[in-house]
């Protein structure tokens, strides 16, 4: 028997894993408590932390058999096999200039292991919602939020009544990958994932796509109206699966898309009513209580109500007070758009009021409200019509900087 300190996959960059292991040959089979590979990875590290090398090795073997394309699992298993042998091999240091691709891939796997192990416990999020969610109608079936700093996607079922605080049920929490150059997309080809509030447009089945996109994709509306106003470029930002030869990708490894494993992507693709699902993409999610979220909505609601009331009137000047001089749509300003806006917006006294679908707040780099409304004044044979507006503050007053149909 010999004692070896495990150092290959350190969870803290400045120190080795805080335990020592006693090794001996053992063929005992350990029954896994989950078929989720990330849960198995956490079980392996927990077993190592408890000094149960035999259990960790058995779990790692099970992981590689069940998910042979999961590269992090293969690395864990190889490392455990090595240190479990009678004569463990001390691998030489890999110099960046000699094999930069090998060094980079090893560092990516170490970062992936840290993100999977250190992700927030879902139980700690109970009773909390992303601060961007201010109001959701029961008609909005789902909402999603991406925390790039944690490599996590949270997919919620909306259980809100529409007349009180936002109520959510977490239905899926997934490890994800973002752009190889991080987040904050501005230009086409910059290798970054955009931050902001986006909406699912359509599903694309995997059989219609190259293998790169895995089991399928959900397309997003990047660039949105605010992105266009800020002269951001690029397109084709999707949520999609992984290539068939790879279970997961590194935390930062895409051209800008958000990438999930194929099994997790399959679960999202099988959910009904995905179109127009809000997807909040941020560097770090700010979690708040539903009451705090409702307070933020109530602070904005008078401005929204005043605009809706002005729409029902006949005073064009009163309506125009709600629009910013920075209003822009299709590269045209407010003065160019105003005659059409006034004609199509005023005089709804005899119409059914617009139905509020969602109010979401984006705080970076400027505070923006993204409001989606449904127009019930359409024929039964015609698909529902929706209106999306973007609001920003000017001298403590909320003003519309964009209004347009979806």
N, C-alpha and C positions, 0 to 999 in steps of 0.2 A: 504494500500500500504506500502511496506517496501523496504529498500535499502540494497542490498547485493553486496559485492565485489566477483567477480568470480575468484577462485584461483586453481581450480582443474587441468586445462590444461594450465599451464603457458608456454608461448613461450620464456620467458627469465628465466633462472634458478635462477637468484638472485632477481627477483621481480615479483609481481603479474601483471596480464594484466592491462595496464594503462587506465582503465575506470571504471565507476560505472553505475549500471543499476537500473532503476525504474521498478518494476514488477507490473503487474496487469493482471488479467485474460482476455484473448482475443482469439477468435476462428477464426480470419481472416485467410483465406488461401492465401499463398504467391505463386505466379507462379514462378517456377524455370526457370532460363535462360539456363540451361544446364542439360544434362543427364549424364555428366561425374562426377563421385563421387568426384574426387579431386577438380574439379571446385566448386562443391557444398560445400565442406569443406571450401574452401577459401571464398565463399559467406557467410557462417555461421560466420566465424571469422570477416569478414568485417562488417556484420550486428551488431555483438556484439561490435565492435570497434566504431560503430556509435550510440551505445546505443539503437538499435532496437531489443530488446529481443523477441518481438512477431514474427518478421520476422525470426530471427535466429531459434526460436523454430519450426516454420512452415517448414522451410527449412530442419531442422534436422529430423523432422518427415517424410518428403518426402524422404529424403536420406535413412532412415532405411527401408521404404516400398519398395523402388526401389532396394535397395542392402542390403537385410537382413543379408548377411554373411560378410558385411564390418564392422569389429569390431570397428574401430575408429569411424565410424558413430554412432554405437550403444552407445559407451561411451559418445560421444558428446550429443546425444539425452537424455540419462539418466541423465547426469549432468544438462542439461537445464531444464528437467522436475523437478528435485530436487529443483533447486534454484528458479523455477517458482511457487512452491507450497506455500500455506499459511504458512506452517511450514517446511522450508527446513531442511533436516537432516544433521547434522554435523558428518560426518563419522570419526571414530577414526583413528589415525595414524596406518598404517600397519607396524609392526616391521619385519625386514628382517628374524630374527630367527623364527618368528611365521609362516609366510606364504611367504617364499622366491619366490615361483613360481608366486604368485599374485603380489608381488612387482615388480618382473622382467617384467611381462607382462604389468603392468601399465607403467613402465618406457619405455618399447618398444613402446607403443602406443603414449606416449608423444613425443618420438624421431621421430616417424613416422609423427606426426602432424607438428613438427618443419620442417622436411625435405620437406613435401608437401607445407607448407606455405611459406618457405623461399627459395624455389628453384628459380634459375635465371629466369627472365622473358624472354620468347622466343624472344620477340621483340628486346631485348638488344643484341641478338646473330646474328641479321641480318647483312650480309656482313662479317661474321667472320667464320673461319673454325678451327677445331682442328689442332694444330701445327704438329701433326704426319703425316698429309696428305700433301705430297709434289707433287705428280703427279698422276692423274687418267685418264685412257683411257676411251673414251665413251663406250667401251665394258664392263666396270665395272658398273653395274646398280646401286648398292647401296653401302653404307658404314655406319658403326655404331660406336658409341663411348659411353663408360660407364664412368661416373664420380661417383666413389664410395663415395666421400665425400659429394655429394649432393643426393645420391640414385637416379640418373637419367640415363636413356638410351636415346640417341639421334640417330634417324634413318634418314639418308639422302638419297635422290635421287641424283645421280650424273648427273650434267648438264655440265660437263667439255668438252671442245673440244679436249683435249689431247695435244694441242699446246700452251697452255697459263696457267694462274693461275687456280687453282681448283675452280670450281663453284658448289655449293651444294644448294639443296632445302630441308628444314627440313620437313619431312612427318610424323614423329611421335616422340613425347617426352613423356617418360613414367617414372613413379616411379618404382624402382626396389629394390630387396633385394639381398645382397651378403652374403658371408660366415659368419658364426656365430663368427668366430675369425678374421674377417676383410679380408684384401687383402694381397697379397705377398706370394702366395702358394709356398711351397718348397717340402713338403713331403705328401705322400698319407695319408689321414685321419687327416690332420692338421686343417680341418674346415675353410680353407681360399680359397679365390678366386684368381686365378693367375692374375698378371698384365703383360701386353705386347700386342703384335699384333697377333691376331688369325684369323682364317678364318672358315666360315660356311662350314660344310661338307655335311650334309643331313638333311632332314626333317623327323621327326618321328611323325606320327599321334597319338592322344591321346588314341584311342581305342586299340592301340598296347602296351600301357604303363600302369603301375600302376597308381592309382588315384593321387598319390603324384605329378605327373608331369602334371596334369591338362589336358588342351586341346591339348597339343602336345609340341614338342621340336625341337630346332635347335642344332645340335651337333657342337662342336668346336674342332680344331686340337691341343688341349692340351694333352700331352706336345709337343711343336713344336721343331724344330731342335735345337734352342738355349737353350731351357729348357733341352733337353737331354744332350747337351754339359755341362750344369751346374749341371748335376746330379739331376735334379728335378724329382720327382716321382708323381704318381697318374694318374687318367684318368677320363673320363666321366664328363667333364665340359661342361654343356649345358646351353642354354637359354631355359626356359620352363615355363609353366603355374603353377597355384596353385591348391591345392586339392579342391574338390567340396564344402567342408564345410567352405572354407576360401576365401574371396575375395582377400586379399593381405597378405603378410607376413611382419614381422618386418624388418627394414633396414638391420640388420645383424642377419640372422637366418638360412641360408642354409648350406649344407655340402660343398659348394664351387661353386655351380651353380649360375647363374644369373636368378632371378625369377621375372616374370611379372604377372599381373592379367590375367585371361583367356580371357576377351574381347580384351585386348591389344595384347596378344600373338596371338590370332586369326587373327588380322589384319596383323601381320608380316608373319604368315604362309600362308596367302592368296596372298602375293606378289610373282610375278614370278621371275625367275632367281636369286634365293637366293644362290645357290652354289658358293663358293669362295668369298662371301661377307666379306670384312675385318671388324673385330670387335676389336676396340682399347679399352683396359681395363686399366684404370689408377686411381690413388688415386684422382687426380684432373686434369681436362682438362685445358690445356693451349690454349686459344683462340687467334688466330692471324688473320691478314688480308690475303686475297688471294695473295697479292703482296709479303708479307713476306714469305709465303709458297713457292712461285715461286722462290724467291731469294735463299732459302735453297736448293731447287732442282737444281738450276743452279750451285750452288757451288759443288754439288755432280756429276752432269752430265758428266764432263770431264773424271772422273774415270770410269764411266759406259761405255762411248763411247770408251775409250781406250781398255777396256776389249772386247767389241764387235768387235772392229777392229782386235784385236789379234786373236780372234776366226776365223776370215776370212783369217788368214795367215797360214803359214806352219812352223813357228818358235816356237817350243815347249818351249824353254827357255824364249822367249818374253812373251808367254802366262802365264808361271808359275810365272812370276814376280807379277801377280795380285792376287796370292793365298797366304794366310797366312800359316805360319808353324803350326798354331793352327787349321788349317782346320780339320774338323772331320765329319764323316758320318758313321752311323752304327757301332760306336765304333772303327773305323779305321781312321788313320791319313793320312796326305797328301802323304807321301811316298808310302803308300799302295794303295792309290787311284789314284796316278798320271798317271800310265800307261793307265788306263782306261779313265781317264779324258782327257788326251791328244789325245787318239784315237777317242773318241766320240765328242770332242769339236772342234778340229782343222779342217781347210780346208773347210770352208763354202762359198767359193768365188762364187760358182755357185748356192747356195741355196738362198731362200728368207730370208731376215733378220728377226731376232726375233722381235716380236711386244711387245712393252712395255705396260703392263696392269696396274701396279701400283707401286709406290715408297712410302714407309711409313717409318717414322723414330721413333725409340724408344730410349729415352734418359736415362732411368733408368734401371739397375744400370750402364750400359755402353751404349755409343752412337752406335746404330745399325741401318743400313738401310736394310729394307726387300723389295726385288725387285721381282715382279712376271712378267714373260714374256710368251708369247704364241709362239709356234713354228708352223708356217704355212706350213711347209714341211711335210705334211702327206696326205694320200689318203682321198678322200671325204667320203669314207665309214667308216673311222676310226675316233673315237672321237678326238676332239682337244687335242693336247699335250701341257702341261704347264711346265715351269721350275721356281723354286723358289730359290733365292739366298739370303744369309745373308752376310752383309758387316760390318766390323769394322775398326776403324782407328788404324794404327800403325806408329808411327813417322810421323804423318801428312799425311799418305798415306792410302787411302781406300783399304782394302784387303778382299778377299772372305774367310769367315770362314765356309761356307756351300754352296753346290750346289746340287740340286737334283730334280727329277721330282715330280709333284704333283699327 
